[in-house]
Amino acid sequence: MTTEHQEEDRKIDGDEQSTHSCCAVKEKDGTQPEKAKKDTWSINLKIKPVSMLATVLGIVVILNTIVMGWFTLTVNGKLNDAIEQTKPQSGSLTLIIPSDCPGCGELEAQKQYLEGQNITITDERRLDASSDTAKAIIQKEKIAQLPAMIFSSKNPIRAELTRAAEPTGARASGDTALVWEKIQPPYANVQNGNVAGLVSVTYLTDKSCTACYDVVNTQRSILQNFGVAIVAEKIIDISDAAAKPLLKLYNITSVPTIILSQEAGMYSSLMQVWPQVGSTEADGAYVFRTMEAVGGTYRNLTTGKIVEKK
């Protein structure tokens, strides 16, 4: 090969090396070839969807955890409340009894009703109203009439128990107690110490009328059915001197009959029917007048005749 040809080949090789060197310098300067740029974008496009999907899934998992946690707490709370409501309400029962009123009873019906509810009586005590312990309870619970009964619990009294007890005369005392007082007579008045609702009965008979109805046994039984507490009874025949003032005072025209003291007016059930069978006098006494109501034979004092039962 001639010297001229050799020099020409060296020149071509030099140009190629210069070209490679130039490209290498551009790569070092941070400028990528077109093919490299395409490869990089392809990789980025593959990575970004995966990354976004992972992020979304992570958020979904977190939200699901929060929602499920809240749901679990809510359901568990309601379930616990429901279970708690099925458990008996526990508490202590205190009876306060006035010693000077044996006919007042001990709120037996109210106690029996309470025991039939969803409760557990953990402790029961019976106190004389004159004891210091009873006096303190009477003052605390603002009790006005005795006997009284208190059901107290460490926990708030449930609303359903309060609603069930109200028709029996119970009232709430704070959040943790129910109080019953004797409403219907007889009962002891805490303020004055008197026993209210003790009724005196006067039976007016006619011994000359052997066919007349038995006023004592008949009327006594009727009064007891109305819950009337009879404290005293007096039997007076119309032939006695003591009968004449009564016959005149109350203008009694039919016998046998009864005269009730004014305390009878405290018995609401009796008073509901009394206008149909008797009269209320100016001095507060109650006189039985409708003989047909007992269905017995009686004497008409105006005519003097015996009226046979129908």
C-alpha positions as CSV (number, residue, x, y, z in Angstrom):
1,M,0.0,0.0,0.0
2,T,1.3,3.5,-0.9
3,T,2.1,6.1,1.6
4,E,-0.8,8.2,0.3
5,H,-3.3,5.4,0.9
6,Q,-2.0,4.8,4.4
7,E,-2.3,8.4,5.4
8,E,-5.9,8.4,4.0
9,D,-6.9,5.4,6.2
10,R,-5.4,7.0,9.3
11,K,-7.4,10.1,8.6
12,I,-10.7,8.1,8.4
13,D,-9.9,6.2,11.6
14,G,-9.1,9.4,13.3
15,D,-12.5,10.9,12.3
16,E,-14.3,7.8,13.7
17,Q,-12.5,8.0,17.0
18,S,-13.3,11.7,17.1
19,T,-17.0,10.9,16.6
20,H,-17.0,8.3,19.4
21,S,-15.1,10.7,21.6
22,C,-17.6,13.4,21.0
23,C,-20.6,11.1,21.8
24,A,-18.8,9.9,25.0
25,V,-18.4,13.5,26.1
26,K,-22.1,14.2,25.5
27,E,-23.0,11.2,27.7
28,K,-20.8,12.4,30.4
29,D,-22.4,15.9,30.2
30,G,-25.8,14.2,31.0
31,T,-27.3,14.2,27.5
32,Q,-28.7,10.8,26.7
33,P,-29.0,9.3,23.3
34,E,-32.5,9.1,21.9
35,K,-32.8,5.3,22.5
36,A,-31.8,5.7,26.2
37,K,-34.5,8.3,26.6
38,K,-37.1,6.0,25.2
39,D,-36.0,3.2,27.5
40,T,-36.2,5.4,30.6
41,W,-39.8,6.6,29.8
42,S,-40.8,3.0,29.3
43,I,-39.5,2.0,32.7
44,N,-41.2,5.0,34.4
45,L,-44.5,4.3,32.8
46,K,-44.3,0.7,34.1
47,I,-43.3,1.8,37.6
48,K,-45.9,4.6,38.1
49,P,-49.1,2.5,37.7
50,V,-47.8,-0.1,40.1
51,S,-46.9,2.6,42.7
52,M,-50.3,4.3,42.4
53,L,-52.1,1.0,42.8
54,A,-50.1,0.1,45.9
55,T,-50.9,3.6,47.3
56,V,-54.6,3.2,46.6
57,L,-54.7,-0.3,48.1
58,G,-52.9,1.0,51.2
59,I,-55.5,3.8,51.6
60,V,-58.3,1.3,51.2
61,V,-56.8,-1.0,53.8
62,I,-56.4,1.9,56.2
63,L,-60.0,3.1,55.7
64,N,-61.3,-0.4,56.0
65,T,-59.5,-0.9,59.3
66,I,-60.9,2.4,60.6
67,V,-64.4,1.6,59.5
68,M,-64.3,-1.9,60.8
69,G,-62.9,-0.8,64.0
70,W,-65.6,1.8,64.5
71,F,-68.3,-0.7,63.4
72,T,-66.9,-3.3,65.9
73,L,-66.8,-0.8,68.7
74,T,-70.4,0.3,67.9
75,V,-71.8,-3.2,67.6
76,N,-70.0,-4.4,70.7
77,G,-71.2,-1.4,72.6
78,K,-74.8,-2.0,71.6
79,L,-74.5,-5.7,72.3
80,N,-73.0,-5.0,75.7
81,D,-75.9,-2.6,76.4
82,A,-78.4,-5.2,75.3
83,I,-76.8,-7.9,77.5
84,E,-76.7,-5.5,80.4
85,Q,-80.4,-4.7,80.0
86,T,-81.3,-8.4,80.3
87,K,-79.5,-8.7,83.7
88,P,-81.6,-8.1,86.8
89,Q,-81.4,-4.7,88.4
90,S,-79.8,-5.3,91.8
91,G,-80.5,-3.3,94.8
92,S,-81.6,-3.2,98.5
93,L,-85.1,-3.0,99.8
94,T,-86.1,-1.0,102.9
95,L,-89.5,-1.0,104.6
96,I,-90.4,1.7,107.1
97,I,-93.4,0.7,109.3
98,P,-95.3,2.8,111.8
99,S,-95.7,0.9,115.0
100,D,-98.9,2.8,116.0
101,C,-100.8,1.8,112.9
102,P,-101.2,-2.0,112.8
103,G,-104.0,-1.7,110.2
104,C,-101.8,0.3,107.8
105,G,-100.2,-2.9,106.4
106,E,-96.7,-3.1,104.9
107,L,-97.3,-2.3,101.2
108,E,-97.5,-6.0,100.4
109,A,-99.0,-5.6,97.0
110,Q,-96.4,-3.1,95.9
111,K,-93.6,-5.3,97.2
112,Q,-95.0,-8.3,95.4
113,Y,-95.2,-6.4,92.2
114,L,-91.7,-5.1,92.5
115,E,-90.4,-8.6,93.1
116,G,-92.1,-9.7,89.9
117,Q,-89.9,-7.3,87.9
118,N,-86.4,-8.0,86.5
119,I,-84.7,-7.2,89.8
120,T,-82.5,-8.9,92.4
121,I,-82.9,-7.8,96.1
122,T,-79.4,-8.1,97.6
123,D,-80.5,-6.9,101.0
124,E,-83.8,-6.4,102.8
125,R,-84.5,-4.6,106.1
126,R,-87.6,-3.6,108.0
127,L,-87.3,-0.5,110.2
128,D,-89.6,0.9,112.8
129,A,-90.6,4.5,111.9
130,S,-89.5,5.7,115.3
131,S,-85.9,4.6,114.9
132,D,-83.1,7.0,114.1
133,T,-82.2,5.2,110.9
134,A,-85.8,5.4,109.7
135,K,-86.1,9.0,110.6
136,A,-83.0,9.8,108.6
137,I,-84.4,8.0,105.5
138,I,-87.8,9.7,105.9
139,Q,-86.1,13.1,105.9
140,K,-83.8,12.3,103.0
141,E,-86.5,10.9,100.8
142,K,-89.1,13.5,101.8
143,I,-91.6,10.8,102.9
144,A,-94.9,12.2,104.1
145,Q,-97.0,9.1,104.6
146,L,-96.2,5.7,106.1
147,P,-95.7,2.8,105.6
148,A,-93.0,3.5,103.0
149,M,-90.8,1.3,100.8
150,I,-87.5,2.2,99.2
151,F,-85.7,0.3,96.5
152,S,-82.2,1.6,96.0
153,S,-79.4,0.6,93.7
154,K,-75.7,1.4,93.2
155,N,-76.5,1.9,89.5
156,P,-79.0,4.2,87.9
157,I,-82.6,2.8,88.0
158,R,-83.5,1.6,84.5
159,A,-86.2,3.6,82.7
160,E,-88.3,0.5,82.1
161,L,-88.3,-0.4,85.8
162,T,-89.4,3.2,86.7
163,R,-92.2,3.1,84.1
164,A,-93.4,-0.3,85.4
165,A,-93.4,0.9,89.0
166,E,-95.1,4.2,88.5
167,P,-98.7,2.8,88.3
168,T,-98.1,1.2,91.7
169,G,-97.4,4.6,93.3
170,A,-93.6,4.7,93.0
171,R,-91.7,7.9,92.4
172,A,-88.1,8.3,91.5
173,S,-85.7,9.7,94.1
174,G,-82.6,10.8,92.2
175,D,-81.2,8.4,89.7
176,T,-80.7,5.4,92.0
177,A,-83.9,4.9,94.1
178,L,-87.6,4.3,93.8
179,V,-89.9,5.3,96.7
180,W,-93.4,4.1,97.6
181,E,-95.6,5.8,100.2
182,K,-98.9,4.5,101.4
183,I,-101.4,6.4,99.3
184,Q,-104.7,4.8,100.1
185,P,-105.8,5.0,103.8
186,P,-105.2,4.0,106.4
187,Y,-101.8,5.5,106.6
188,A,-99.7,7.4,109.2
189,N,-99.2,11.1,108.6
190,V,-95.5,11.8,109.2
191,Q,-96.1,15.5,109.9
192,N,-98.7,15.2,112.7
193,G,-98.3,11.6,113.7
194,N,-102.0,10.8,113.2
195,V,-103.4,7.8,111.5
196,A,-105.6,8.8,108.6
197,G,-108.5,6.8,107.2
198,L,-109.7,5.1,110.4
199,V,-113.5,5.0,110.0
200,S,-116.1,4.8,112.8
201,V,-119.4,3.0,111.9
202,T,-122.7,3.4,113.6
203,Y,-125.3,0.6,112.8
204,L,-128.9,1.6,113.2
205,T,-131.0,-1.5,113.7
206,D,-134.7,-2.3,114.2
207,K,-135.1,-5.3,116.5
208,S,-138.8,-5.3,116.0
209,C,-138.3,-6.2,112.4
210,T,-137.1,-9.8,112.4
211,A,-137.2,-10.1,108.6
212,C,-135.0,-7.0,108.1
213,Y,-131.6,-7.7,106.6
214,D,-128.5,-8.2,108.9
215,V,-127.1,-4.7,108.7
216,V,-124.0,-5.4,110.7
217,N,-122.6,-8.3,108.8
218,T,-123.9,-7.1,105.4
219,Q,-122.6,-3.6,105.6
220,R,-119.4,-4.5,107.3
221,S,-118.5,-6.9,104.5
222,I,-119.3,-4.3,101.9
223,L,-117.1,-1.7,103.6
224,Q,-114.2,-4.2,103.9
225,N,-114.4,-5.0,100.2
226,F,-113.8,-1.3,99.6
227,G,-110.7,-1.5,101.8
228,V,-112.3,0.7,104.6
229,A,-110.4,0.4,107.9
230,I,-113.0,0.2,110.6
231,V,-111.6,1.5,113.9
232,A,-114.8,1.6,115.9
233,E,-118.3,0.2,115.6
234,K,-121.5,1.1,117.5
235,I,-124.9,-0.7,117.3
236,I,-127.9,1.4,118.2
237,D,-131.5,0.2,117.9
238,I,-134.1,2.8,116.8
239,S,-136.0,2.2,120.1
240,D,-133.0,3.4,122.1
241,A,-132.9,7.0,123.3
242,A,-129.5,7.5,121.5
243,A,-131.2,6.8,118.2
244,K,-133.7,9.6,118.2
245,P,-131.2,12.5,117.8
246,L,-129.5,10.7,114.9
247,L,-132.8,9.9,113.2
248,K,-133.7,13.6,113.4
249,L,-130.3,15.1,112.6
250,Y,-129.9,13.1,109.4
251,N,-133.6,12.8,108.5
252,I,-133.3,9.0,108.3
253,T,-136.5,7.4,106.8
254,S,-135.4,3.8,106.3
255,V,-133.7,1.3,108.6
256,P,-131.5,-0.8,109.2
257,T,-128.8,1.6,107.9
258,I,-125.3,2.9,108.7
259,I,-123.7,6.2,109.5
260,L,-120.0,6.5,108.6
261,S,-117.6,9.1,110.0
262,Q,-116.1,11.7,107.7
263,E,-112.8,9.7,107.3
264,A,-114.8,7.5,104.9
265,G,-114.4,10.3,102.4
266,M,-110.7,9.4,102.1
267,Y,-111.5,6.1,100.3
268,S,-111.8,7.1,96.6
269,S,-113.3,3.8,95.4
270,L,-116.1,4.0,98.0
271,M,-116.7,7.6,97.1
272,Q,-117.1,6.8,93.4
273,V,-120.3,4.8,94.2
274,W,-121.5,6.6,97.3
275,P,-123.7,9.2,95.5
276,Q,-125.8,6.3,94.1
277,V,-126.5,4.7,97.5
278,G,-126.1,7.4,100.2
279,S,-125.8,11.1,101.2
280,T,-123.0,13.3,102.5
281,E,-124.1,15.4,105.4
282,A,-123.1,18.9,106.5
283,D,-121.0,17.6,109.4
284,G,-119.1,15.3,107.0
285,A,-120.9,12.1,108.0
286,Y,-122.1,9.6,105.3
287,V,-125.5,8.0,105.6
288,F,-126.6,4.9,103.7
289,R,-130.1,5.5,102.2
290,T,-130.7,3.3,99.1
291,M,-132.0,0.0,100.7
292,E,-132.6,-1.6,97.3
293,A,-128.8,-1.6,96.8
294,V,-128.4,-4.4,99.4
295,G,-131.4,-6.3,98.2
296,G,-132.8,-6.9,101.7
297,T,-136.0,-6.3,103.7
298,Y,-136.2,-3.0,105.6
299,R,-138.7,-0.7,107.4
300,N,-140.0,2.5,106.0
301,L,-140.1,4.8,109.0
302,T,-142.4,7.3,107.3
303,T,-145.1,4.7,106.7
304,G,-144.1,2.3,109.3
305,K,-144.4,-0.6,106.8
306,I,-142.0,-3.4,106.2
307,V,-140.7,-3.4,102.6
308,E,-139.9,-6.9,101.4
309,K,-136.8,-7.5,99.3
310,K,-137.5,-7.8,95.6
